[in-house]
Amino acid sequence: MELNAPSAAPEAKRIKTSNSILPLRVENLLYEANGQRLIDNMSFTLNAGPRSVILGPNGAGKSLLLRLCHGLIAPSAGTVTWQGANVASDAATHQAMVFQRPVLLRRSVIANVLYGLKLKGTPRAERAEIADDVLARTGLARFRDTPARLLSGGEQQKLALARAWALGPQVLFLDEPTSNLDPAATHAVESICRHMHDEGTRLIMTTHDLGQAKRIADDVLFIHKGRLLEHTPADPFFEIPASGEAAAFLRGDLRW
Amino acid sequence: MTDISAAFATAIHLLITLDANLLEIVGLSLQVSFSAVALAAVIGLPMGAALALFKFPGRGTLTVMLNALMGLPPVVVGLVVYLLLSRSGPLGVLGLLFTPTAMIIAQAILVTPIIAALTRQVVADLWIEYAEQMRSLGAGPLRAVPALLYDARFTLVTAVLAGFGRASAEVGAVMIVGGNIDHVTRVMTTAIALEVSKGDLALALGLGIVLIGLSLAINAATFAAKQRAEATWN
């Protein structure tokens, strides 16, 4: 896998890329609820490597698309397939997701990470070391034994990221992970995301925050009213968007 | 009025002197009701969680039935258990009728629907919040059950307490299957009923005060512990 970052993190890479589940191929994806077409005939391929940002206004279907890709909901029609060399194994175990509002268990910070590792089937003897390691990397070590629900919003989201990081996912879905956070916490979350990317985790993130999209995106999927209007590298997208809707969104006056 | 003040005097006298008879009755009451609630919790907690998490045909009907069973009349439960355990009944060979075990069974039947129905509601609400995250982590409903019950623990304590309140206060079921036999199956509620029928209202009221006091003490202690724990764990 090619890394875009100039230098990889000094830590040993825990994510083996030789048996990646990527690329992710989405074909003619359709999702309907209550007679409304919320995802309308989307097709795209995400290869290993770059950070993808799914961009679009509220209600465009960003979160829905992420959930469909992650397998949390089943499409009405169309397919989501992982086409990498590793497809024989269960693709779900190589993915993780961080939600807009972190869902933390009512137990200590470390226990939240340990629980994720337990579900993944990590041998008991290895769990504590991995958990302490990710807490240190995310700056949560001093909250190790604090009840998770007592953390601030930003720290809770960092813990959700740490829990995902501990699983060493090949693909990490992020659903507007900073929309409830202040600038400092947003910065911390983005920094963790960058680290994970440097270690080889494929990031797929939704946002409606243009600044964040510019900071993170290597390529952009612009969606509007359930339709994929553009899938292009970030630089040309932000300079000369191909669709009128994207141009309007970038100007900040998209009507819907 | 004299009855009530006499009752208080009797109650206080019984308590201060640690009347052996009273202690025996209170002890058996607690033993029966605690056992019944423990048994009901072991059955009701997973049953409620399963009803909340698994979709199967008839789930709605079962939920309605469970909610309706929360109001089971104790005398009816007593009668059914009596029929099952009586000599000529299907479980007559066990010889359980008029024993504390029979009383535990009857109260457990009364309490299980209460615990299960309340658990179902609590776990269903929690699952709405947790479902996507749990499934993302690789836990379907079955694997999530222990974590959900654990995370709902403070609310479930209230469900179990409601069950205990029901068990310790009911008289119909234990009267029928226990028989209110002195030194064997006499508990507070059946003793109160007996004393009233004998006309010893003071002793009956005295026992009643003890019963209410115990209930208050248990609930207060649980409430305090729950407050502290919730403040810590939220």
Interface residues (C-beta under 8 A of the other chain):
Chain A: R67 H70 L72 A92 T93 Q95 A96 M97 F99 V103 L105 R106 R107 Y115 G116 L119 K120 P147 R149 L150 R163 L167
Chain B: E129 Y130 E132 Q133 R135 S136 L137 G138 A139 R143 A147 Y150 D151 R153 T232 W233 N234
